Amino acid sequence: MTINIIDYLFSKLDNKEKFNFLDNIFNAVFDGIVLINPFGEVIYANRLSEDLLSMKRTEMIDKSFDEVCRQKELVKELLKKTGKSSTNFRLNNKHITLKSNSFISNGKLIATIIIIRNVTEEKDSENQLKEMKNSLETMEDILDNAYQGIVLVDREGRIVKFNYEKLMGIKEEDVLGKPVEDVIDNTRIHIVAKTGIKELCQVQRIQGHDMIASRTPIVKNGEVIGAVGTVLFKDVKELKSLVQKLLQLEKKFDSYKDEIQRMQEAKYSFENIITNNKKMEHLKEIAQRAAESNSTILIDGESGTGKELFAHAIHKASHRKYGAFISINCAAIPRELLEAELFGYEEGAFTGAKREGKPGKFELANGGTILLDEIGSMPMEMQAKLLRVLEERAFERIGGTMKIDLDIRIISSTNENLEDAVKRGKFRQDLYYRLNVIRINILPLRERKDDIELLSRYILDDLVVKLDMEKKDLADDTIKVLKKHSWPGNVRELRNIIERSLNIASGNTIYPKDLPEYLIDEEIEAILENEEETVLLKKIVADAEIDAIKRALKQSAGNKTLAAKKLGIHRTALYKKMDMYRIEV
């Protein structure tokens, strides 16, 4: 019995030699081949990929693939899709085509195979066929002694060349001239022979095995005359020797998986801070200048003024914008869990701890920014530990002994008066001075009423898009009512009211009657106190009556008697009001 060369070699070779053997196979093909792990990092590249990407393959290893290609957005979109996908871009005057295929095992993404081809100059069909023939002859020497196989079909999908005997136990002479789909399970080579579209490194199930197959059209004089298909491995399980490093990384980062998924990027920039107020514009300028430094920042202001918005914008304008932005509410986490949330813990650090341990918010934010919201609620014992971390720029997990260096920007926010808290002994004075290097005190909305109309219209337009609703406008009288409110809930309250009114308003304009009752009550009280504004009250009542009458008539299909009944008034009273308001059916 002939000994299969793959079985023979793999039983004789160690892991390094196996890798070299497979590396030689990948280097024999005419495309660049790159393998990347689930985190988008290169774990293998063949020699041809060096020329195509203008980078040594030793330099590619462990680098992000989008960094290697210098095409961040294109690669991000390519890798976001599972299964197979492709994209094109230009690099150093070369037109490059990337095709990717996800290798998934047991529901988990193990690796993504990237095929890279230079399509700058398409060779004429005669040279292409000649090269294909030479390639087939070269590859046959390898494939005849391994699991791989080759099938060549004409434009109708009939078999012209068949080298799958060892793979499938079928002799070439028994299948020549037959339709390929009648011979090979789940094949698509006959489709490629018609469409002319390549399908590289696809997983194909043949005789119960998931094999890696490629299908390439053969072109002559610009016309597809057939296609060639190859199988690289008898089963994808044989790729394990190539992805051993990937499996180790997957195990190492398994414990980080949940936290990484929850990592946040800054959502807002300074463009999202809408204001015409001179003091607020000055605060924006201070924050923009502060973003350029690494100093700690303290943002204070009443609840709902937009403290977190400023924190997002500072991070996004800083040199740390590509790092993580992590926010933690110190008041929302129980005292006994706060240390573990901030600094993480090792395996078995306390009862109920995860077996693999857990990274803390500081560790996750390393290289980026952390926002300590409601810092005034932090317990005194945690304040002492936080101060030590800020001074040493290092910390340890609970139950751990290894120092973790800290490269982080700290922003804290509060709606409390920390100076008073220091005087009352509720907040450490040394920590207060450590956090209060740059201070930004955000004005409450009642002190920037010149922004109310601008903010209201901005919020309304934003909500129309997010809620997928018809565009609406704010009546001048509505703006007047909004400006007279004291806004204890600040911008958050304003957004809540605009969203409610957007849903309540029946037409394309939001009138005072669409606002919450407590705002109308405030408006009526103000009007009664000032006789000069009684006209506005009459207008509010008139607008409400006109709207109610029109709706009743519409619901009654113009029947005035029925409309009067719906309104709870006599038909004669309805006639008078219609005449007064000049309402026609």
C-alpha positions, 0 to 999 in steps of 0.5 A: 500500500502506498504510504500517503506523504502527508501522513508520513511527513506529519508523523515524522515532523515536529511542529516547526517542521510542519509549519515550514512544510505548509509554508512552502505550499502557501509560497507556491501559489500565485496569490498573497495569503494572510491569516489573521486572528479574531482580533484582526492581527496577522498570524501568518503571511506568505512571501508574495504578500510582502510584494503586494503589501510592500511590507516584510512578512516578519513585520506584519506578524502581530500587527493589525491587518488594517495597519498593514494594508493602510486601509482601516475603514475598508478592512474593518468593513471586510472583516465585519462580515463572516463567511466570504467577502471581498474588497478592492483598493489602491496601494503604491500604484497597485490595484489590490483585490482582497478576498476573505473567508472566515474559518468557524469551528464549533460556532467560534471564529478561529481565523480569517484567511485573506487572499491578496491579488494584484489586478493592475494588469490583466494578462492576455488569455493565452499567457493566462492559460499557459501560466494556468497549465504550468501552475497545474503541472507544478501543483500536480507534483504536490497534489498527487502525493497529498490529500489535495485534488484538481478538477478542470471543467469546460464552460458547460461544467463538464469534467476535462481533468480530474485528480480526486482519486485519492481524495474521493476514491473515484478514478478520472476515466470514470468521470471525464465528460460528466457534469461536475455537479453529479460527481463532487458534493456541493461544488460550485465550479460549474457556476464559476465557469459561467460567471467568471467570478473567482471563489477562493479558499471556501469551505466545501463539504465533500463526503462528510468532510469540510474541505478548503476549496478554491475555484478559478475561471479560465479566460481566453481572449476575454471569454471564460472557457472553463474553470479549475478547482482545487482542494487544499486540505482534506479536512479543516481540522488539519489547520490546527497546527497553523493556528496553534498560536491563535488558540493560545491567544483565544484562551488567554483573552477568553476572560476578557471577552465580556469586558471587551464587548462592553468597551465604549468609544467616545460617542460625542465631540465638541460639535455636539455641544450646542450653545450660543452662550458666551460663558459656555463657549468659553468653557468649550475653549478651556475643554479643548485646550485641556484635551491636548494635555494629560492632566486630570480634569474635574467637571462639575455641574447640576444633574442633566447639564451635560457633564458626560458630554464634555468628558466624551468630547475631551477624550475624542479631541485628545491624542488618546482618542483611539484608546478606550473610553470607560465610564463608571458611576461611583454612586451606582456600585455597592461599596463592597464591590467598587474596588473590584470594579475599579481595579479587578481581581485575580482567580480566587481573590474572594468568595464568588470571584470568577475562576479566571479573574476579571480586569477592572475598569482602570485596566480596560481603560489603559491607554485611553480615558476613564470617567469617574462619574459621581466621584463625590459618592466614593467611600473614604477608603477607596479615595485613599487607594485612588489617590495612591494609584494616581500618584504611583501610576500603577496598581494591583488587582485584588489578590494579585502581586503583579504591578500593572503600569497605568497610562491613562487620562482621568476625568471625574465629574460630580453634581456635589460641592466638593469644597463643602464635602472636604470641609465636612470631612466627607472627601479627602482634601489631597485627592480633591487637589489631585483631581481638580487640576483643570476644572470645568463648571457647567452652567445650569440651563436656567443661566443660559436661557439664550440657548433654549431655542437653539437646543430645542430645535437641535434636539427636535431635529435629532429625535426626528431622525432617531425615532424615524418620524416626520419633521416637525417645527416648534411654534414661536409661542412654544419657545416662549413657554420653554424660555419661562420655565426654570429647568431644574432638570436642565438639558436632560429635562428639555430633551424629555419634554421635546420627545414627549411633545414630538409624540403628542403633537398631531400636526407638523407644529408643536404648540404650547398645548402639546407641552406637559401640563405643568409647563402650561400651568406655569405659563397661565400663572405668569399670564394672570400675574401680568395683564399685558400677556393675557392675549397669549392665554386667549391664543392658547385657548383659541388654538386648542379649540380650533384644533379640537373642532377640526379633529371632531369634524374630521372624525365625524366626516363633516357631520356637525351634529355628531361633531358637537356631540363628540365635543360635548357642546350644543350644535348651536355653540359649535356653529358660533365657534366655527363662524368665529374661527372661520372654520369650514367643513 
